[in-house]
């Protein structure tokens, strides 16, 4: 029997839904490792943006007590607070419809974002802007995928004409798959820029400081940058 493109896509979609339903909760436990899954990458990027905004507003720390301000001047303390901020930011970024994740998995996600953020801060201005632009692009594409998901679910719930609606749903599904592929490319390129930018900045600083260079100081940061 002849099957057109839309019939094949409908059959594939049914098979995917059956596989997802059979895996159940177990799939949520390993979801973290699939960074390019839309649920994960969008949550991670949203958390990173919230983190950047929080740190950009760090001037509000002056409202704390003098003893607390003095403690916060220690770089190790700052990194501990940074990790805690990432952990709680992930809670805010999680979708309300998603089931709560295990605390250990959230710690793993927090560590992943912590390493990514430290690398993000160890680049020169050029690579930082490229990486930030790619993150913005991935975030916008993630929003578009969520918009397509909403339309697909809405059409599936309220469809009246099976043939016409199925065609529209498949068109949305094709757009969604294409968008997720573009988001995956943006994520991969962003990781590549992150690594290249960090390595090039590391080499630059090693040449600049010579024997005075320290890997611990490089990754931990300093109280005040030279020239500021």
C-alpha positions in Angstrom: 0.0 0.0 0.0 1.4 3.4 -1.0 2.1 5.8 1.9 2.8 9.5 1.3 5.3 11.6 3.4 2.7 12.7 5.9 1.6 9.1 6.6 5.2 8.0 7.2 5.7 11.0 9.6 2.5 10.2 11.5 3.6 6.6 11.9 7.1 7.6 13.1 5.5 10.1 15.5 3.3 7.3 17.0 6.3 5.1 17.4 8.2 7.8 19.2 5.3 8.5 21.5 5.1 4.7 22.3 8.8 4.6 23.1 8.6 7.7 25.4 5.6 6.3 27.3 7.3 2.9 27.8 10.4 4.5 29.2 8.5 6.6 31.7 10.3 8.2 34.6 13.5 6.5 33.9 14.1 8.8 30.9 14.0 11.8 33.2 16.8 10.4 35.3 19.3 10.4 32.4 17.9 13.5 30.7 20.8 15.6 32.0 23.4 13.9 29.9 21.5 14.8 26.7 22.5 18.4 26.7 21.1 19.1 23.2 17.6 17.9 24.3 15.5 21.0 24.1 14.3 20.6 27.7 17.9 20.5 29.0 19.7 23.1 26.8 16.9 25.6 27.2 16.9 25.3 31.0 20.7 25.5 31.1 20.8 28.6 29.0 18.0 30.2 31.0 19.9 29.5 34.2 23.0 31.0 32.7 21.3 34.2 31.8 19.8 34.5 35.3 23.2 33.9 36.7 24.8 36.6 34.5 22.1 39.0 35.5 22.5 38.2 39.2 26.3 38.7 39.1 25.9 41.9 37.0 23.8 43.2 39.9 26.6 42.4 42.4 26.8 46.0 43.5 23.9 45.3 45.9 26.4 43.3 48.1 27.3 46.7 49.6 24.0 46.5 51.5 25.3 43.6 53.6 27.1 43.9 56.9 30.8 44.7 57.0 31.8 41.3 58.3 29.9 39.6 55.6 31.4 41.9 52.9 34.9 41.1 54.2 34.1 37.3 54.0 32.9 37.7 50.5 36.2 39.2 49.4 37.8 35.8 49.6 37.8 34.2 46.1 37.1 30.7 47.4 34.1 32.0 49.3 32.9 33.7 46.1 33.1 30.4 44.1 31.2 28.5 46.8 28.5 31.2 46.6 28.6 31.0 42.8 28.0 27.2 42.9 25.1 27.7 45.4 23.6 30.4 43.2 23.8 28.1 40.2 22.0 25.3 42.2 19.1 27.5 43.2 19.0 29.2 39.8 18.3 25.8 38.2 15.3 25.5 40.5 13.9 28.8 39.2 14.6 27.8 35.6 12.9 24.4 35.7 9.6 24.1 33.8 6.5 24.0 36.1 5.2 21.0 34.2 8.4 19.0 34.6 8.7 16.5 37.5 11.1 17.5 40.3 14.6 16.2 39.6 16.7 14.2 42.1 19.0 16.5 44.2 22.1 14.5 43.1 21.2 15.1 39.4 20.7 18.8 40.2 24.2 18.8 41.8 25.6 17.3 38.6 23.8 19.9 36.5 25.1 22.6 38.8 28.7 21.4 38.4 28.3 21.3 34.6 27.1 24.9 34.6 29.7 26.0 37.1 32.5 24.7 34.9 30.9 26.3 31.8 30.5 29.6 33.6 34.2 29.6 34.8 35.3 28.9 31.2 33.0 31.6 29.9 34.7 34.2 32.2 38.2 33.1 31.0 38.1 34.5 27.5 38.9 37.9 26.0 36.2 40.3 24.9 36.0 39.1 21.3 35.3 35.4 22.2 33.0 36.4 25.1 30.8 38.4 22.7 30.7 35.5 20.1 29.8 33.0 22.8 27.2 35.3 24.3 25.6 35.9 20.9 25.4 32.1 20.3 23.8 31.6 23.7 21.2 34.3 22.8 20.6 32.6 19.5 20.1 29.2 21.1 17.8 30.7 23.7 15.6 32.4 21.1 15.4 29.1 19.1 14.5 27.3 22.3 11.6 29.7 22.8 10.5 29.1 19.2 10.5 25.3 19.8 8.4 25.8 22.9 6.0 27.9 20.8 5.8 25.2 18.2 5.2 22.6 20.9 2.3 24.6 22.3 0.7 24.9 18.8 1.1 21.2 18.2 -0.5 20.2 21.5 -3.3 22.7 20.9 -4.1 21.3 17.5 -4.0 17.8 18.7 -6.5 18.6 21.5 -8.9 20.7 19.4 -8.7 19.2 15.9 -11.9 18.7 14.0 -10.8 17.9 10.5 -8.4 15.0 10.8 -6.7 15.3 7.4 -6.3 19.1 7.4 -5.1 19.2 11.0 -2.7 16.3 10.6 -1.1 18.2 7.7 -0.7 21.3 9.8 0.6 19.3 12.8 3.2 17.7 10.6 4.3 21.1 9.2 4.8 22.3 12.7 6.6 19.1 13.6 9.0 19.6 10.6 9.7 23.1 11.7 10.2 22.0 15.3 12.8 19.3 14.2 14.6 21.8 12.0 14.7 24.4 14.8 16.0 21.8 17.3 18.7 20.9 14.8 19.8 24.5 14.5 19.8 24.9 18.2 22.0 21.8 18.5 24.5 23.4 16.0 24.5 26.6 18.0 25.2 24.7 21.2 28.1 22.8 19.6 29.6 25.9 18.1 29.2 27.7 21.5 31.1 24.9 23.2 33.8 25.1 20.6 34.1 28.8 21.0 34.2 28.4 24.7 37.1 26.0 24.6 39.1 27.8 21.9 38.6 31.2 23.6 39.6 29.9 27.0 42.8 28.1 25.7 43.8 31.2 23.7 43.3 33.5 26.7 45.3 31.0 28.9 48.2 31.1 26.4 48.1 34.9 26.3 48.2 35.2 30.1 51.0 32.6 30.4 53.1 34.7 28.0 52.2 37.9 29.8 53.0 36.8 33.4 55.8 34.3 32.6 57.1 32.6 35.8 54.5 34.5 37.9 51.6 32.7 36.2 49.4 30.4 38.3 46.7 28.1 37.1 44.9 28.4 40.4 44.8 32.2 40.2 43.8 32.1 36.5 40.7 29.9 37.1 39.9 31.3 40.5 40.2 34.9 39.6 41.6 38.0 41.3 40.1 40.7 43.5 40.7 43.4 41.0 41.8 43.2 37.3 44.9 45.2 36.3 44.0 48.4 34.5 40.7 48.9 36.3 
